[in-house]
C-alpha cells in the first residue's frame, strides 16, 4: 500500500540527511564517511492523508571503486530499491552539479521505467557560491541528462529544511500522475490529430498506417499503438508522439512509454 519512494545518488550528497528532514526525526545514521548507510530501511509516512514509504539507500559507486564488500552491498541495495520504487529521488549535490555518474544512475532509473525527481540538495550553499545558481544547475541537468529533458527538479537543503515542502508536493503530484487513466476515445482523438502533424514513418517503400491507441494497466502510464508495420516506427517518431502526449495530458516529467504492435486483423494495407 502507498507509494514507494527510493532515494539514490552518489555518496555524501545528503540522502540520509534528507530522510531525517522529511521524517522530522533522526531515524537513519548520518555520517560524513561515505558508505555508512548500508541497510535499507522502509519507513512509512503520511502527507495530505496519503501514504508514502521511504526507502533510504546507500550511494551508488563507480565500478572501479568497489574494492570493499560494503560498497558492493550498498550498490546492490540501491539497484534493488529502484526496482521496488514507484518514484525515485535522485539526490545531487547542487554545488557540484550533475556528473556522468549521475547520468548512469538516471539511465538505470529510466531503464526500470520508474518516475524520477532530481533533488538538488545543499542549495543553501549553492545560492551563496554560484551566480545564477538555479539556472546554472538546470542548464547542467539539460546537458548531462540530454536523453531525458523534462525531468522535474526540486531545490532543497536538508540542513535548513528549505524546499522540503516543495519536494513533498512534487512527490504527491507525481504519485497522482502515475495513476493517470485516459479514455480510449480521448487517446485516439489526440493520436490521429498528432500523427497528421508529421510525415508518416516508412517501412521499406510503404507508409506505416496506425489503427488505434490504447492504454495498458502499467504504472507509470504506458500505451499500445496498433499499426500495419510496427518495425517502421522509429525511436524518434515515438519521442515525437510522447512529447505531444505529455503536453496534451499534463504528463511532463512522467516517463511514459508507447509500444507498437501488429494490428490484430493482420492486414497490411
N, C-alpha and C positions, 0 to 999 in steps of 0.2 A: 504494500500500500504506500501511497505517496510518491513523490518524485525523487529519484536518487540523484545526488549531486556529487560528482567526483572532483577532487581538487588536485591538479597536477601542475608540474613545472620543474624547472631546474632547482638544484639545491640552493637554499638560503635566499629565496625570493619572498619568503614570508607566508608560506602556506599554513603552517601551524598557528602562527600569529593571527592569520585571517580567520581561522576556525574559532580561535578563542574570542576574537572580537565579535564574530557573528553569533556565537552562543552566549556571549556575555559572561563566560566563566572559563577558568583555565583547565579545560579537560584534556588538552594534549600537551605533550612535552615540547617545550620551545627551547632551542639551543642555537648558539651561533656556530656550532660544529655541524658541518654538512653530514647528512645521512643518519641522524639520531632518531628520527621519527620512522621507525621501521614497521611497526604493527598498524595495519589499517583498522580503524575503529569506526563502526557505524553509529552515528548519533542522530536520532530523530529530533526535529523541532517543528514548530508551527509558525506560520506567517500568514496573517489575514485568514485565520481558520483553515489554512491549507497545510497538509503535512508534507514535509521535506525530510530527506535523510542525507546527512553529510557523511562522506567517506573521505577522511584525510589520508593522503598518501605521501610516501617518500618521493624525493625528486628523481626524475629520470636522468641518468648519467650517460655520457658518451661511452660507446662500447670499449674504446681503448683505455678507459679509466676504471674499468670494472675489475680491478685486481682482487678486491676483497669480497668475501661471501656476503657481507652486509649490503654491498651495493647491488649485487646480483639479486638478492631477495627484495630489496627496495624497488628495483626496476620492475621485477615481475609483478609486485603488488600494484604498481601504478598501471600497468597494462591491464591487469585483472579488474581494477576499478573502472577503467574506461569502458570495458566490455559490460560491466554491471550497471553503468550510469545511464540516466536519461539526458542529463545535462552535464557537460564538463566545463569546469572553470580552469582556464589556462592562465596561471598566475605568472606575471612577468615583472621583473624589476624595472620600473618605468624610467629610472635614471640610466640604466644600462641599455634599455631598449631591447626589442626582439632580435634573436640571433637565428642562425641556421639550425641550431639545436631545437629552438622553439618551433621552427618550421617543420622539423621532423616530427615533433610531438603533435603539432596541428594536423599533419597529414595522417598520423595514426588515428587521431580522433575522427577525422572525416572518413577514413577507410572503414571505421567501425560504424559509420552512419550515425554519429551522435551529435546532438546540438552542442555548440561551444560558445562560451563568452570569454573574451580576453579581459583579464583583471589586471589593470596597470597599477600595481601596488607601489608603495613608497612615494606616492605623488606629492606628499608634503615636501619631500626633499627635491623632487624634480622641479617643482614650481620655483624653488629658490635658486636652483643651479642652471636651469636651461631656459633660454629665451624662447618664447612662443612654445612652451612646453607641450601642451596638448596637440597642437598642430604638428610639431616635430614627431611626437610619438605616433600619431595617426599616419603620417607620411611614411614612417619606418615600417609600420604594420602593412601598409599598402604594398610596399616594396618586398618585404620578406614573405608575406602571405599572399603573393600575387595570384596564387591558384584559388584563393577564396576571399574575394574582395569586399564582401558585405558582412564580415564578422562583427558582431556587436562588441564595443569596447566600453568598459566602466573604469573610471579612475578612483582609486581608493587609497587610504592609508590605514593599515591595520593598527598602527601605533596610535593615531589620533582619533580613529573612528570615522574620519571623513570618507564619504562616498558609500558607506555600508548600506544606507537606506536605498540609494540608487541601485546598488547591486542586488539587493533583495527584490526590489521592484522589477528589475530586468529578469531575474530568475523566475519570478511569478509570471511575468509576461511570456517568457519563453515556454514555461510549463504549459500555459494555456494554448499557445500556438502549436505545440507538439500534438495536441489532440484535435486540431482543425479538421473539420469534415466539410467537403464541398460537394454539392449535389452533382450528379452526372449531367443534368441539363445545363447547369452553370458552367461546368467544365467544358462541355462541348461548344457552348456559345463562345466562350473565351478562346478555345482551341482553334476553331475554324476561322475566327476573326484574326487570330495571331498569325496563323500559317500563311495567310494571304499577304502578310507584310514582307515576306522574303520569298525568293525563288524556291520551289520545291527541291528537296535533295534528289540526286540522280543515282540510280543503281545501274551500272552499265550504260545503256542508252535509253533507259526508261525512267520516267519520273516516279518517285515514291508517292504513293497515294495513302493518305490517312483515312481511317474509317470512324473511329471514336476513341475517346479517352475516358478512363475510369480510375477511381481511387482505390488503393488497396487498404488493408487494415493495419498497415505498419505505422510505427511511430518512431521518428518524425514522418510526416506525410510522404507517401510515395504513390506513383501513378503508373498505369499501364496504357500505352497507346498501341492500338492495333493498326497495322499497315500491311501493304502488299509485299514490300521488300524491306524488312527491318534492318538488314545489314547496310542499307544505303543511308541510314540516319547517322550522321557523323556526330562526334562529341561536340563540335562547335555548334551544330544545329540544336542539340539537346540544351546547351548553355543558353542559346537564344530563346528557346521555349521557357526554360526555367527562369531566366531573368524577367521575362514578361509575366510569368505566373506569379512571381514574388511581388511584382509591382501591383498586379491586379487584386490579389487576395491578401495583401498586407502581410507577407511572409518573409520580408527582408531579414537576413540573418539566420533563417531556418534552413538547414541542409536538406532540401527536398530532392527526390530522385525521380527520374522518368525511365521506365523500362519500355522497350518497343518489342512487340510480339507479332507474329504472323496472324493476319486476320483469320478468324475462325472458319469462315466459309471456304478458305483455301484459294479463293480467286486471285488472279494476278493482274487483272485489268484495273 
